[in-house]
Amino acid sequence: QLQPVESGGGLVQPGGSLRLSCAASGFTLDSYAIGWFRQAPGKEREGVSCISSSDGSTYYADSVKGRFTISRDNAKNTVYLQMNSLKPEDTAVYYCAAHWDQFSTVQAMCVNLWGTWGQGTQGTVSS
């Protein structure tokens, strides 16, 4: 069963950092594009960053460019989202999703919210 599992959320002050992890349960992660998405209270879910299964191409939402970095460690079957210079507006539940990307791009995955979702992890940025 395809089931991503998120971890690493928590409470951090503005300007701080968090690293989220997305582990694969029941599947081999390197066969799928992996995306990070978030949903803030009262807002729609949005794509934050996605990474392809093959060539490592990435996509970032404009709101996180230069602050967030997505990476994958196939040996550990894990994808990471390093979040630096965090702002209160980054507060959200963060989800990772796996998507078979043979016929699509990572941008399309992120923009269209494609994938099989995990349960999410809360990230809160507050002083």
Residue pairs with C-beta under 8 A, 6 or more apart in sequence:
1 25
1 26
1 27
2 26
2 27
2 98
2 116
3 24
3 25
3 26
3 27
3 116
3 118
4 22
4 23
4 24
4 25
4 34
4 96
4 97
4 98
4 116
4 117
4 118
5 22
5 23
5 24
5 25
5 118
5 119
6 20
6 21
6 22
6 94
6 95
6 96
6 118
6 119
6 120
6 121
7 20
7 21
7 23
7 121
8 18
8 19
8 20
8 21
8 121
9 18
9 20
9 94
9 121
9 122
9 123
9 124
10 18
10 122
10 123
10 124
11 124
11 126
12 18
12 86
12 123
12 124
12 125
13 125
13 126
13 127
14 86
14 87
14 88
14 125
14 126
14 127
15 85
15 86
16 86
16 125
17 82
17 83
17 84
17 85
17 86
18 83
18 86
18 123
19 80
19 81
19 82
19 83
20 36
20 80
20 81
20 83
20 94
20 96
20 121
20 123
21 78
21 79
21 80
22 29
22 34
22 36
22 78
22 79
22 80
22 81
22 96
22 118
23 29
23 77
23 78
24 77
24 78
24 98
27 98
28 77
29 72
29 74
29 77
29 78
29 79
29 98
30 53
30 72
30 74
30 77
31 53
31 100
32 53
32 98
32 99
32 100
32 101
33 50
33 51
33 52
33 53
33 98
33 99
33 100
33 101
33 104
33 106
33 109
33 115
34 50
34 51
34 53
34 70
34 72
34 79
34 96
34 97
34 98
34 99
34 115
35 47
35 48
35 49
35 50
35 51
35 96
35 97
35 99
35 106
35 109
35 110
35 114
35 115
36 47
36 48
36 49
36 50
36 70
36 79
36 81
36 94
36 95
36 96
37 45
37 46
37 47
37 48
37 94
37 95
37 96
37 97
37 110
37 113
37 117
38 45
38 46
38 48
38 90
38 92
38 93
38 94
38 95
38 123
39 45
39 46
39 92
39 93
39 95
39 120
40 89
40 91
40 92
40 93
43 92
45 95
45 113
46 61
46 113
47 59
47 61
47 109
47 110
47 111
47 112
47 113
48 60
48 61
48 64
48 68
48 81
48 94
48 110
49 58
49 59
49 60
49 61
49 64
49 68
49 70
49 81
49 110
50 58
50 59
50 70
50 106
50 107
50 109
50 110
51 57
51 58
51 59
51 70
51 71
51 72
51 79
51 106
52 58
52 101
52 105
52 106
53 100
53 101
54 101
56 72
57 105
57 106
58 70
58 106
59 105
59 106
59 107
59 109
59 110
60 68
60 70
61 110
63 89
64 83
64 90
67 83
67 84
67 85
67 86
68 81
68 82
68 83
68 84
69 81
69 82
69 84
70 79
70 80
70 81
70 82
71 79
71 80
71 82
72 78
72 79
72 80
73 79
73 80
79 96
81 94
81 96
83 90
83 123
86 123
86 125
87 125
88 125
88 126
89 125
90 123
90 125
91 123
91 124
91 125
91 126
92 122
92 123
93 120
93 121
93 122
93 123
94 120
94 121
94 122
94 123
95 117
95 118
95 119
95 120
95 121
96 117
96 118
97 109
97 113
97 114
97 115
97 116
97 117
97 118
98 115
98 116
99 109
99 114
99 115
99 116
101 109
104 114
108 114
109 115
